Amino acid sequence: MKHLSILNEEDDDPMLSAVNLVDVFLVLVVALLTAVALQQQATADENVTIIKRPGEPDMEIVVREKGQEVRYKGNGGSSEGQGVRAGVAYKLKDGNIIYVPEENAGTAKP
């Protein structure tokens, strides 16, 4: 009975195993990059508000809505005197906050 010469050869070459491992890792890397890209695209459509360095003079607020990003930066000073009283907010025992507008909201008091 004749054997094929291909079957008689032993595949003990360690480089063949290394090449196969590299191929497997390349497939895994591509799968992970695809998953990360899909996750980033999903989060890009969400409405997100991020407050960086809260309470600091250089505080920054980043608002992302419908894929557009708007940044508000503090100037290091107080914003006192730049608005008018619009109402009163009350914090309940359960943590909810209720806003009650005033009748003359938006008008400056003399």
Residue pairs with C-beta under 8 A, 6 or more apart in sequence:
44 64
44 67
45 66
45 67
46 64
47 64
47 65
47 66
48 62
48 63
48 64
49 61
49 62
49 63
49 64
50 61
50 62
50 63
50 64
51 59
51 60
51 61
51 62
52 59
52 60
52 61
52 62
53 59
53 60
56 74
57 74
57 76
57 77
58 73
58 74
58 76
59 73
59 74
60 71
60 72
60 73
60 74
61 71
61 72
62 69
62 70
62 71
62 72
63 69
63 70
63 71
63 72
64 70
84 105
84 106
84 107
84 108
84 109
85 102
85 105
85 109
86 101
86 102
86 105
86 106
87 99
87 100
87 101
87 102
87 105
88 99
88 100
88 102
89 97
89 98
89 99
89 100
90 97
90 98
90 100
91 97
92 98
